[in-house]
Amino acid sequence: MMMTDERLLALIETYGAEPMAWPEDERDAATAHLAADPLRFETALQDARLIDAAFTIDDTPEMPAGLTERVLAAAPEAAATSKGFGSRLRAIIMPHGARWPAGAALASLMMGLVGGYATAATAASEEYPTTAETVVYTALGYDGLSSFMDEVDG
């Protein structure tokens, strides 16, 4: 890859003076171009070294004494929550607060269960076993409900 002066200056300005920070696929060509005439890029390298040095300063300021206590004292108090059955149930079902998708899925599940239970037949139909049940028993390898019950009962 042919390295130009403009590209090398762009690498120095973008990634800093340290060649290990330059993109790997351009590093060898850029290092060779820099070694051919280091004085031409000295100003750009000095500027980049100053910026690199500013980023490597690791002076973490000390936290003032009592700052944690002052911040916690200034924080608003948690609202009083009732501990009724509804609150406990809501905390179990939605521990991170109301979530509409989860709530909608739960509501549709509950409506389906309640609706299915409410409309379920309470007595067997006149045509017992139905055609669907006969198909299921046949698919399972039984002649009918009686042979299935004989095997289940042992």
C-alpha positions in Angstrom: 0.0 0.0 0.0 1.3 3.4 -1.0 1.4 5.9 1.9 1.1 9.6 1.2 2.0 12.5 3.4 -1.6 13.5 3.7 -2.7 10.0 4.9 0.1 9.8 7.4 -0.8 13.2 8.8 -4.4 12.1 9.0 -3.3 8.9 10.9 -1.3 11.0 13.3 -4.1 13.5 13.9 -6.8 10.8 14.2 -5.0 8.1 16.2 -2.1 9.9 17.9 1.6 9.7 17.8 1.9 6.1 18.8 2.1 3.8 15.8 0.5 0.9 17.7 -2.7 2.9 17.8 -2.8 3.2 14.0 -4.9 0.8 11.9 -3.0 -2.5 11.5 -3.4 -2.7 7.7 -1.7 0.7 7.3 0.8 0.6 10.2 3.8 -0.9 8.3 3.5 1.5 5.4 3.0 4.5 7.7 5.9 3.6 9.8 8.2 3.2 6.8 7.0 6.5 5.4 7.6 8.2 8.7 11.1 6.7 9.0 12.0 7.9 5.5 11.7 11.6 6.6 10.9 12.0 10.3 11.6 15.8 10.3 8.8 16.4 7.9 6.2 15.0 10.4 7.9 16.3 13.7 5.4 19.1 14.3 2.4 16.8 13.8 4.0 14.2 16.1 4.7 16.8 18.8 1.1 18.0 18.7 -0.2 14.5 18.9 2.1 13.6 21.8 0.7 16.6 23.7 -2.8 15.5 23.2 -1.9 11.9 24.0 -0.3 13.1 27.3 -3.4 15.0 28.1 -5.5 11.9 27.7 -3.2 9.8 29.9 -3.3 12.0 32.9 -4.8 9.9 35.7 -5.5 12.4 38.4 -8.7 11.3 40.0 -9.9 14.0 42.4 -10.6 13.0 45.9 -14.2 12.9 47.0 -15.0 15.4 49.6 -15.8 14.0 53.1 -19.5 13.5 53.7 -20.5 13.8 50.0 -22.3 10.4 50.0 -24.3 11.3 53.1 -25.3 14.7 51.7 -26.4 13.1 48.4 -28.4 10.4 50.1 -30.0 12.9 52.5 -31.1 15.1 49.5 -32.6 12.2 47.7 -36.4 12.0 47.8 -38.0 9.4 50.2 -39.6 6.4 48.6 -43.3 6.6 48.5 -45.2 4.6 51.0 -46.7 1.5 49.3 -49.6 -0.4 50.6 -49.1 -4.1 51.2 -52.5 -5.3 50.1 -53.1 -8.4 48.1 -53.2 -6.4 44.8 -49.8 -4.8 45.5 -48.2 -8.1 46.4 -49.7 -9.8 43.3 -48.5 -6.9 41.1 -45.0 -7.2 42.6 -44.9 -10.9 41.8 -46.3 -10.6 38.3 -44.5 -7.4 37.3 -41.5 -7.0 39.6 -40.1 -4.1 37.5 -43.3 -2.1 37.2 -46.0 -2.2 34.6 -44.9 -3.6 31.3 -47.6 -3.3 28.6 -46.5 -6.2 26.4 -46.3 -8.6 29.4 -49.5 -7.3 30.8 -51.3 -7.8 27.5 -50.0 -11.3 27.2 -51.1 -12.1 30.7 -54.5 -10.5 30.2 -55.1 -12.5 27.0 -54.0 -15.7 28.7 -56.3 -15.1 31.6 -59.3 -14.3 29.3 -58.7 -17.5 27.4 -58.5 -19.6 30.6 -61.6 -18.1 32.1 -63.5 -18.2 28.8 -62.5 -21.8 28.2 -63.4 -22.9 31.7 -66.8 -21.0 31.6 -67.9 -22.5 28.3 -66.5 -26.1 28.8 -69.0 -28.8 28.4 -70.1 -30.2 31.8 -71.3 -33.5 30.4 -70.2 -35.9 27.7 -72.0 -35.5 24.4 -74.4 -38.1 23.1 -71.9 -39.2 20.5 -69.2 -40.2 22.9 -66.5 -40.9 21.8 -66.4 -38.2 19.1 -64.8 -38.5 15.8 -61.8 -36.4 16.9 -61.3 -38.6 20.0 -61.4 -41.8 17.8 -58.7 -40.3 15.6 -56.5 -39.5 18.6 -56.9 -43.0 20.1 -56.2 -44.6 16.7 -53.1 -42.4 16.2 -51.9 -43.6 19.6 -52.4 -47.2 18.6 -55.5 -48.0 20.7 -58.8 -49.4 19.5 -60.7 -46.8 21.6 -61.1 -45.4 25.1 -61.7 -48.8 26.7 -58.3 -50.2 25.5 -56.6 -47.0 26.5 -58.1 -47.1 30.0 -57.3 -50.8 30.3 -53.6 -50.1 29.8 -53.6 -47.0 32.0 -55.3 -48.8 34.9 -52.8 -51.6 34.5 
